[in-house]
């Protein structure tokens, strides 16, 4: 008579779909240009725009559009200066992008990406030098809502000082725009120093769950399907 048990006496599956898998999530690739090992050339020639104090980030991306992909665009509100790479005597020490802000204005930079896969998840990570400035770092995702203007898709705010800010987003188009904004806390003027940035694609893998017995022999973990019409009693 045919063995109708889902799992045999030897611990082997008699049907498919009984294996137990564990999900492993990693982030790979790189989709952000000019995002590490900064020098005086990193922002050299970058378009710099004095933006409005009313929704300054959205105003910047729509009035100084990032028409060239993989290039930084800069913005600031009145009374501030654009982000810069501090000038030092040793060229190899130029390793940060500095944003100096106050409590009444905003300063930041943005980039049109390329090569994103629509519907795929990505993670933007921004790392900072340890500093004393207090305020808010805002990471934003923009995409074209129509043919002419960008719309804000997602936003993430982090209080500084901090070591890392993260925005996990789903690509709306192959050329979404990401933006990094800084504003100081009330009554404060100060600077934050970006030392590295990265955008990586979320990748998920399924691996079988394995356990070892008393003899250190490895076995796949199986699960019974209680809704299956096979009987374990026959």
C-alpha positions as CSV (number, residue, x, y, z in Angstrom):
1,X,0.0,0.0,0.0
2,X,1.2,3.5,-0.8
3,X,2.8,5.4,2.1
4,X,0.3,8.2,2.6
5,X,2.3,9.9,5.4
6,X,3.6,13.3,4.6
7,X,7.0,12.5,6.3
8,X,8.4,9.0,6.2
9,X,9.7,7.1,9.2
10,X,13.2,8.0,8.0
11,X,12.4,11.7,8.1
12,X,12.1,12.2,4.4
13,X,9.3,14.2,2.7
14,X,6.8,12.2,0.7
15,X,5.5,15.4,-1.0
16,X,6.9,18.8,-1.9
17,X,6.4,21.9,0.1
18,X,7.3,20.6,3.5
19,X,10.7,22.2,3.8
20,X,11.2,25.1,6.2
21,X,13.1,28.1,4.8
22,X,14.6,31.1,6.5
23,X,14.6,34.5,4.9
24,X,18.0,36.3,4.7
25,X,18.0,40.0,3.6
26,X,21.1,41.7,2.3
27,X,21.7,45.0,0.5
28,X,24.0,45.0,-2.5
29,X,25.2,47.0,-5.4
30,X,25.7,50.8,-5.4
31,X,23.4,53.3,-7.0
32,X,24.7,56.6,-5.7
33,X,27.5,58.5,-7.5
34,X,30.2,60.7,-5.9
35,X,29.2,59.4,-2.5
36,X,32.5,58.6,-0.7
37,X,36.2,59.6,-0.6
38,X,35.3,63.3,-1.1
39,X,37.8,65.9,-2.5
40,X,37.6,69.5,-3.7
41,X,36.4,68.1,-7.1
42,X,33.4,66.3,-5.7
43,X,31.2,69.4,-5.7
44,X,33.2,71.5,-8.1
45,X,30.9,73.0,-10.8
46,X,27.8,71.7,-9.0
47,X,24.6,73.8,-9.6
48,X,23.9,75.8,-6.5
49,X,20.4,77.2,-5.9
50,X,19.0,79.6,-3.3
51,X,15.6,78.1,-2.5
52,X,12.4,79.3,-0.9
53,X,11.8,79.1,2.8
54,X,8.4,77.7,2.1
55,X,8.9,73.9,1.5
56,X,12.5,74.5,0.6
57,X,13.3,70.9,-0.6
58,X,10.4,70.5,-2.9
59,X,11.0,74.1,-4.2
60,X,14.6,73.3,-4.9
61,X,14.1,70.1,-6.9
62,X,11.3,71.7,-9.0
63,X,13.0,75.0,-9.6
64,X,16.6,73.7,-10.1
65,X,15.8,70.4,-11.6
66,X,18.5,67.7,-11.5
67,X,18.5,67.2,-15.3
68,X,21.8,65.4,-15.3
69,X,21.8,62.0,-13.5
70,X,24.6,60.9,-11.1
71,X,25.5,64.6,-10.4
72,X,25.1,66.5,-7.1
73,X,22.9,69.6,-7.0
74,X,23.1,72.0,-4.1
75,X,20.6,74.3,-2.4
76,X,20.4,76.6,0.6
77,X,18.0,79.3,2.0
78,X,18.8,82.9,2.4
79,X,21.6,83.7,4.9
80,X,23.3,80.3,4.4
81,X,25.9,79.0,1.9
82,X,25.8,75.8,-0.2
83,X,27.3,72.6,1.1
84,X,31.0,72.3,0.5
85,X,34.1,70.2,1.0
86,X,36.2,72.0,3.6
87,X,39.6,73.2,2.4
88,X,42.5,71.7,4.2
89,X,46.3,71.6,3.6
90,X,46.4,67.9,3.0
91,X,44.4,67.0,-0.1
92,X,43.9,63.4,1.1
93,X,42.1,64.7,4.2
94,X,39.3,66.2,2.2
95,X,36.9,63.5,3.3
96,X,33.7,65.2,4.2
97,X,30.9,67.3,2.8
98,X,30.0,70.0,5.3
99,X,26.6,71.5,5.7
100,X,26.5,74.6,8.0
101,X,23.0,75.6,9.0
102,X,20.9,77.6,11.4
103,X,17.4,77.4,12.9
104,X,15.7,79.5,10.3
105,X,17.1,78.0,7.1
106,X,17.7,74.8,5.3
107,X,20.7,73.5,3.4
108,X,21.3,70.3,1.4
109,X,22.1,68.4,-1.7
110,X,20.3,66.1,-4.1
111,X,20.9,63.7,-7.0
112,X,19.0,62.1,-9.8
113,X,19.7,58.4,-9.7
114,X,19.8,56.0,-12.7
115,X,19.3,52.3,-13.2
116,X,16.8,51.7,-10.5
117,X,14.3,48.9,-10.9
118,X,10.7,50.1,-10.5
119,X,9.0,48.4,-7.5
120,X,12.4,47.3,-6.0
121,X,13.3,48.3,-2.5
122,X,16.5,50.3,-1.8
123,X,18.3,51.7,1.3
124,X,19.9,55.1,1.4
125,X,22.5,55.4,4.2
126,X,24.3,58.6,5.2
127,X,27.2,58.5,7.7
128,X,28.5,61.5,9.7
129,X,31.5,62.5,11.6
130,X,30.9,62.8,15.4
131,X,30.0,66.5,16.0
132,X,28.2,68.8,18.4
133,X,25.7,70.4,16.1
134,X,22.1,69.7,17.0
135,X,19.2,69.7,14.6
136,X,17.4,67.5,12.1
137,X,18.6,65.5,9.1
138,X,15.9,64.8,6.6
139,X,16.2,62.2,3.8
140,X,13.7,62.5,1.0
141,X,12.7,60.6,-2.2
142,X,11.2,62.5,-5.1
143,X,9.8,61.3,-8.5
144,X,7.9,62.8,-11.3
145,X,4.2,62.9,-10.5
146,X,3.4,64.2,-14.0
147,X,5.4,65.4,-17.0
148,X,6.8,68.6,-15.4
149,X,7.1,68.5,-11.6
150,X,8.5,66.3,-8.9
151,X,6.4,65.0,-6.0
152,X,7.7,64.0,-2.6
153,X,7.3,60.2,-2.3
154,X,8.9,59.4,1.0
155,X,10.6,61.1,3.9
156,X,12.7,60.1,6.9
157,X,13.8,62.4,9.8
158,X,16.6,61.8,12.2
159,X,17.8,64.0,15.1
160,X,21.5,64.9,15.1
161,X,24.1,64.5,16.4
162,X,24.0,60.9,15.0
163,X,26.3,58.5,13.3
164,X,23.9,57.3,10.5
165,X,20.6,58.3,8.9
166,X,18.7,55.8,6.8
167,X,15.8,56.0,4.3
168,X,14.4,52.7,2.9
169,X,12.3,53.4,-0.2
170,X,10.7,51.6,-3.1
171,X,11.7,52.9,-6.6
172,X,8.9,54.8,-8.3
173,X,10.9,55.2,-11.5
174,X,14.4,54.4,-12.8
175,X,15.4,58.0,-12.1
176,X,14.1,58.9,-8.7
177,X,15.7,61.8,-6.9
178,X,17.1,61.5,-3.3
179,X,17.8,64.5,-1.2
180,X,19.6,65.2,2.1
181,X,18.5,68.2,4.1
182,X,19.9,69.8,7.3
183,X,18.3,72.3,9.7
184,X,19.6,73.3,13.1
185,X,17.6,73.2,16.3
186,X,16.1,76.4,17.7
187,X,18.6,79.0,18.6
188,X,21.5,77.0,17.3
189,X,24.0,77.5,14.4
190,X,26.3,74.6,13.5
191,X,27.6,72.1,10.9
192,X,27.3,68.5,10.2
193,X,30.0,66.6,8.2
194,X,28.9,63.8,5.8
195,X,31.7,61.2,5.5
196,X,30.0,58.6,3.3
197,X,26.8,57.9,1.5
198,X,25.4,54.8,-0.2
199,X,22.3,53.4,-1.9
200,X,22.0,49.7,-2.1
201,X,19.4,47.3,-3.4
202,X,17.5,45.1,-1.1
203,X,18.0,41.4,-1.9
204,X,16.2,38.5,-0.2
205,X,17.3,34.9,-0.2
206,X,15.5,31.8,1.1
207,X,17.8,29.1,2.7
208,X,16.6,25.8,4.1
209,X,16.6,25.5,7.9
210,X,19.0,22.8,9.0
211,X,19.4,21.2,12.5
212,X,21.9,18.7,13.8
213,X,21.2,15.6,15.9
214,X,23.1,14.1,18.7
215,X,25.6,12.6,16.3
216,X,26.2,16.1,14.6
217,X,24.4,14.9,11.5
218,X,22.7,17.7,9.6
219,X,19.0,17.3,8.7
220,X,16.5,19.6,6.9
221,X,13.7,20.8,9.1
222,X,10.3,19.8,7.7
223,X,6.7,20.8,8.7
224,X,3.5,18.9,8.2
225,X,0.7,20.5,6.3
226,X,-2.4,20.1,8.5
227,X,-4.8,21.1,5.7
228,X,-3.5,18.4,3.4
229,X,-5.8,15.3,2.9
230,X,-2.9,12.9,3.4
231,X,-3.2,11.0,6.7
232,X,-0.3,10.4,9.1
233,X,-2.2,7.6,10.7
234,X,-2.3,5.2,7.7
